[in-house]
């Protein structure tokens, strides 16, 4: 899943769909899944190995269900999904997958995606006994399960073993104080820039986002009443204090931003972790395969360090994933369910897909399968995904708008445009609550 970095931005663009599609949706599933039928499946993957993996799984499904034919279309954004589902008609998809877990709140509350509870019950599938807990959380909203997990992502620490050895560092840091020491030790200034940077803490630094960092403090975004509590949860302020401390220790915001402007594309061969420009970074499990494809063999992985006062929780991290659901506009819901059920619960299908695109399996059975890739780096991410202290960003009625609000404040705060952290976080809460009330 190489689109995770774009997911928050994508989710912010989908705030208008709730009122637009419920009028055309139908919750009934009266089609006969044993008859000859063609279902349309839209997904967002685009890389050649990803497309091959999807098509291979669809071929397995069609072999097991010779009467159900699947028309697959890849590289589909959430914007296009919502435009099509609003319009309805024969050209709209029956089965949809999305990288944007933040949008599950909208998909469920608006009726864009069908409620899967009747289908799960009919197939005798107990979600709690089938899927890992964090994945269960981000595939439902306010008790309504309108999606299922289709592989997952976990975030950890990538580090350059050659640069570690040259600096005399023998093991990856486990606490944030160790991490700071190592980052400074790995940084080499050159004139007004760097010849090597220990870590890029700036929030525009690809996966160095407030949400990914804040997971290490085990933050809670909303209180029991659904109100934003970013200013009240001390973890957020601690995360911002830590980030500011890292920025200062590594040369300051202006110098770091200048260096960052010379980085290659995040998903290209010139990613700074792969070129050695940066010695450590936070990223998802897909980077393992990308680095190898780019000829980079000096990267190792470990869980991202934790706050010193939470040292016993080392091993946790931020988790997210891809979701899949049935369009409520579909007139072929029973046939569509057969495809969704196969893609999400067939152990061989989940394992083969996970192995092919280097994503974390999304069922408990697949996570324990002996057929799963036993690469030690990959296993690190599987362990992070299964860690009970790992967290995700919760679904909201207006998608990831709350994350965008927090991220925008992060940009303003790190650049010095916003100087009062407490007031800034209170402002985030006010804006988030206002946006949610408006969406409802």
Secondary structure as UniProt FT lines:
FT   TURN            2..3
FT   HELIX           4..12
FT   TURN            15..16
FT   HELIX           17..21
FT   HELIX           22..24
FT   TURN            33..34
FT   STRAND          37..42
FT   HELIX           48..64
FT   TURN            66..67
FT   STRAND          68..73
FT   HELIX           78..87
FT   TURN            90..91
FT   STRAND          95..98
FT   HELIX           101..103
FT   HELIX           104..109
FT   TURN            110..111
FT   HELIX           117..122
FT   TURN            123..124
FT   HELIX           127..130
FT   HELIX           133..138
FT   STRAND          140..141
FT   TURN            142..143
FT   STRAND          144..145
FT   STRAND          148..160
FT   HELIX           161..166
FT   TURN            167..168
FT   HELIX           176..185
FT   STRAND          188..190
FT   TURN            191..192
FT   STRAND          193..199
FT   TURN            203..204
FT   TURN            206..207
FT   HELIX           210..214
FT   HELIX           215..217
FT   TURN            224..225
FT   TURN            230..232
FT   HELIX           234..249
FT   TURN            250..251
FT   HELIX           253..260
FT   TURN            261..262
FT   TURN            266..267
FT   TURN            269..270
FT   HELIX           272..275
FT   STRAND          278..284
FT   HELIX           286..293
FT   TURN            294..295
FT   STRAND          299..302
FT   HELIX           308..313
FT   TURN            314..315
FT   STRAND          318..327
FT   TURN            328..329
FT   HELIX           333..345
FT   HELIX           347..357
FT   HELIX           364..367
FT   TURN            370..371
FT   HELIX           376..386
FT   TURN            388..389
FT   TURN            397..400
FT   HELIX           401..414
FT   TURN            415..416
FT   HELIX           421..439
//
